[in-house]
């Protein structure tokens, strides 16, 4: 599984705004581009989607730029990813309902991949931009940690 640049750059940029806007108010995309080494044209595409999703607000003028539309603790990574149309896709069949195999049936591992997608989405929906700034991430489920430790 691989996350695309869209998802990574959107999270990097919105986190940059959360940190930088404390000192300077609205943050310009050109400043983000320089700090994060992301193409300005690519950021413009992403921020159109982030603004449309209500995650950032734009300000015009000489001191214009973007700022978060809500506190960083209320903006979640899953929302950022969905805003830029990024999906976690682990199954060959996607969510079409057609099935994984040539005959239209679910493959034997379909439910495993679906469970993994659900966990990933839950993980990303539980982490706010503030959590990223503070480096606070949910721990892996205690049952799995115990199982892994017992296997060692």
C-alpha positions in Angstrom: 0.0 0.0 0.0 1.3 3.4 -0.8 -0.1 6.9 0.0 0.2 9.4 -2.8 2.0 12.7 -2.8 -1.5 14.4 -2.6 -2.2 13.0 0.8 1.3 13.5 2.2 1.7 17.0 0.9 -1.8 18.1 2.0 -1.0 16.9 5.6 2.5 18.6 5.5 1.1 21.9 4.2 -1.9 22.1 6.6 0.5 21.2 9.5 2.8 24.0 8.3 -0.1 26.5 8.4 -1.0 25.4 12.0 2.6 26.0 13.1 3.4 29.1 11.1 0.1 31.0 11.5 0.7 31.3 15.2 3.4 33.8 14.4 2.3 35.4 11.2 -1.5 35.0 10.7 -2.4 33.9 7.2 0.3 31.8 5.5 1.1 32.2 1.8 1.4 29.1 -0.4 4.8 30.4 -1.6 6.1 30.3 1.9 4.8 26.8 2.4 6.3 25.8 -0.9 9.7 27.0 0.1 9.6 25.5 3.6 8.2 22.1 2.6 9.8 21.8 -0.9 6.4 21.3 -2.6 5.6 22.7 -6.0 3.5 25.9 -5.8 1.2 24.7 -8.6 0.6 21.5 -6.7 -0.2 23.4 -3.5 -2.7 25.6 -5.4 -4.5 22.5 -6.6 -4.6 21.0 -3.1 -5.7 24.2 -1.4 -8.6 24.6 -3.7 -9.9 21.3 -2.4 -9.0 22.0 1.2 -10.8 25.3 1.1 -13.9 23.7 -0.6 -13.9 21.1 2.2 -14.0 23.9 4.8 -10.6 23.0 6.3 -8.8 26.2 5.5 -9.9 29.8 4.9 -8.2 32.2 2.4 -7.5 35.8 3.0 -6.8 38.2 0.1 -4.4 41.1 0.0 -0.7 41.8 0.6 -0.8 39.9 4.0 -3.1 37.3 2.6 -2.8 33.5 2.4 -4.4 30.6 4.2 -5.3 29.9 7.8 -7.0 26.9 9.4 -10.8 27.2 9.5 -10.9 25.5 12.9 -8.4 24.9 15.7 -5.7 22.4 14.8 -7.1 20.0 17.5 -10.4 19.8 15.5 -9.0 19.1 12.1 -8.3 15.4 11.5 -5.9 13.7 9.1 -8.6 11.6 7.7 -10.6 14.7 6.8 -7.6 16.2 5.1 -7.0 13.1 3.0 -10.7 12.8 2.0 -10.7 16.5 1.1 -7.9 15.9 -1.5 -9.7 12.8 -2.7 -7.3 10.3 -1.3 -8.6 6.9 -0.4 -6.8 4.1 1.4 -7.2 1.2 -1.1 -6.0 -2.2 -0.1 -8.4 -4.4 -2.0 -8.1 -5.3 -5.6 -11.9 -4.9 -6.1 -12.2 -1.5 -4.5 -15.7 -0.7 -3.2 -17.5 -1.4 -6.4 -19.5 -4.3 -5.0 -18.6 -6.3 -8.2 -16.3 -8.7 -6.3 -12.6 -9.5 -6.4 -12.5 -12.6 -8.6 -13.2 -13.0 -12.3 -16.4 -14.8 -11.3 -17.6 -11.8 -9.3 -17.1 -13.4 -5.9 -15.2 -12.0 -2.9 -11.6 -13.3 -2.8 -10.6 -15.4 0.3 -8.7 -12.5 1.8 -11.2 -9.7 1.0 -12.4 -9.3 4.6 -8.8 -9.1 5.9 -8.1 -6.2 3.6 -11.4 -4.6 4.5 -10.6 -4.8 8.2 -7.2 -3.3 7.5 -8.8 -0.4 5.6 -11.2 0.2 8.5 -8.3 0.3 11.0 -6.3 2.7 8.9 -9.3 5.0 8.4 -10.0 4.9 12.1 -6.4 5.6 12.9 -6.3 8.6 10.6 -9.7 9.9 11.8 -8.3 9.8 15.4 -5.3 12.0 14.8 -5.7 15.7 14.6 -3.2 18.2 13.2 -2.4 19.2 16.8 -1.5 15.6 17.5 0.9 15.7 14.6 2.5 18.9 15.9 2.7 17.4 19.4 3.8 14.0 18.1 0.9 12.2 19.9 -0.3 9.1 18.1 -2.6 6.4 19.3 -0.9 3.3 20.4 -1.5 0.0 18.6 -4.3 -2.0 20.2 -3.2 -3.5 23.6 -4.3 -7.0 22.6 -1.9 -6.9 19.6 1.0 -5.6 21.6 0.5 -8.4 24.2 0.3 -11.0 21.5 3.5 -9.7 19.8 5.4 -9.6 23.1 4.2 -13.1 23.9 5.6 -14.3 20.6 9.0 -12.9 21.3 
